[in-house]
Amino acid sequence: MDDLHDCPDLVREVQQTVMRGYRKRIQAFLDSPCEAGFYDICWATGSNLGPELFEEWVAEEIQQVCGMVRAVPGKLVSFYTLGKMRAILPILVEARPHMIATFDINECDIPLREVKQLYGDRIAVMGNLDCVVLARGTADDCRREARRCLDEAKEGGGYILGTADEVPADTTLEKLQAVVDTVAEHGRY
């Protein structure tokens, strides 16, 4: 974060170099049989740059990525994000990804239900299932957590239940099965 202020010219030079590599990865995705790809911008969202710095340092990059992907029929792009999202969500949505993930319940500053109400007609939403519940809760806790996510975001479609970041290593198969069963029972809108 300090480098953005202390040596912006150097950061821009590094960013241009990094973007050349990203463009090659995006092109490899576009040339592949894969239908959907994730573009990881958690470095920018997890650091909570705020809308002004996000606009300055990230907006053009994500617009280019979405433009490249949307130019190829049948390809989908999702942003992988972390941290506070409320202030930068308009910028993310304006770039026109197909989906945004992960809306970590413990870090994000906008409820899943509100994300769906504000942006659900323009993007699909993925995530929000509390990883702590998966790791430390019971199977019943996992069912309740999956149901909470579905109740907040499944209406009208465009929601993919997923974790808020990861499946912790100590998550049991029983708890994962409880989530899957809950989606099978309550997942359709």
TORVORO-718473 format. One line per 2 residues: number of its first residue (from 1); their letters; for each residue x, y, z of C-alpha. Coordinates in steps of 0.5 Angstrom, whole numbers, plus 500, padded with zeros to 3 digits. Layout:
NUM	a	X Y Z | ...
END
This chain:
1	md	500 500 500 | 506 505 502
3	dl	509 504 495 | 503 506 491
5	hd	504 513 495 | 512 513 495
7	cp	514 510 489 | 508 510 484
9	dl	512 510 477 | 516 504 480
11	vr	509 500 482 | 506 502 475
13	ev	512 499 471 | 511 493 475
15	qq	504 493 474 | 505 493 467
17	tv	510 487 467 | 505 483 471
19	mr	499 485 466 | 503 482 461
21	gy	504 475 464 | 496 476 466
23	rk	494 477 459 | 498 471 457
25	ri	494 467 462 | 488 470 460
27	qa	489 468 453 | 491 461 455
29	fl	484 460 458 | 481 463 452
31	ds	484 458 448 | 483 452 453
33	pc	476 448 453 | 475 451 460
35	ea	468 455 460 | 470 459 466
37	gf	476 462 469 | 477 466 476
39	yd	481 472 476 | 484 473 482
41	ic	484 481 485 | 484 479 492
43	wa	491 483 493 | 487 489 491
45	tg	481 488 495 | 483 484 501
47	sn	488 490 502 | 482 495 502
49	lg	485 500 498 | 478 504 498
51	pe	474 506 492 | 479 512 489
53	lf	486 507 490 | 482 502 487
55	ee	479 506 481 | 486 508 480
57	wv	490 502 480 | 485 496 479
59	ae	479 499 475 | 483 499 468
61	ei	486 492 469 | 479 489 470
63	qq	476 492 465 | 481 489 460
65	vc	480 482 463 | 473 482 462
67	gm	473 485 455 | 478 480 453
69	vr	474 474 456 | 467 477 453
71	av	470 477 446 | 470 470 446
73	pg	463 467 446 | 462 461 451
75	kl	467 464 456 | 466 466 463
77	vs	470 470 468 | 469 471 475
79	fy	473 476 480 | 476 472 486
81	tl	476 478 492 | 477 478 499
83	gk	475 484 505 | 471 490 505
85	mr	467 490 498 | 461 495 499
87	ai	465 501 496 | 468 498 491
89	lp	463 493 488 | 460 499 483
91	il	467 499 480 | 467 491 480
93	ve	460 490 477 | 462 496 472
95	ar	467 492 469 | 462 487 467
97	ph	465 480 470 | 460 474 470
99	mi	461 473 477 | 464 475 483
101	at	466 471 489 | 467 470 495
103	fd	464 475 500 | 467 472 506
105	in	462 473 512 | 467 475 517
107	ec	471 480 513 | 466 483 508
109	di	462 489 510 | 456 488 505
111	pl	451 483 507 | 450 477 501
113	re	442 479 501 | 444 486 499
115	vk	449 484 494 | 444 480 491
117	ql	439 486 491 | 443 491 488
119	yg	447 487 483 | 444 480 482
121	dr	441 483 476 | 448 484 473
123	ia	452 479 476 | 452 472 479
125	vm	454 471 486 | 458 466 489
127	gn	461 464 496 | 459 467 503
129	ld	459 460 507 | 463 461 513
131	cv	469 457 513 | 469 457 521
133	vl	463 454 521 | 465 448 517
135	ar	472 447 521 | 469 448 528
137	gt	461 447 527 | 457 441 527
139	ad	454 438 521 | 447 441 524
141	dc	451 448 524 | 453 447 517
143	rr	446 445 515 | 444 452 518
145	ea	450 456 515 | 448 453 508
147	rr	441 455 509 | 442 462 511
149	cl	446 463 505 | 441 460 500
151	de	435 464 504 | 439 470 503
153	ak	441 469 495 | 438 464 492
155	eg	432 468 490 | 431 469 482
157	gg	438 465 481 | 445 467 480
159	yi	447 465 486 | 453 459 487
161	lg	453 457 494 | 461 456 496
163	ta	465 458 502 | 467 465 504
165	de	475 463 502 | 476 456 503
167	vp	475 449 505 | 479 448 512
169	ad	483 442 512 | 480 440 518
171	tt	473 440 515 | 470 433 515
173	le	466 429 510 | 460 429 514
175	kl	460 437 514 | 461 437 507
177	qa	455 432 506 | 451 436 510
179	vv	452 442 506 | 451 438 499
181	dt	444 435 502 | 442 442 504
183	va	443 445 497 | 440 439 494
185	eh	433 440 499 | 433 448 499
187	gr	437 450 493 | 432 451 488
189	y	428 458 487
END
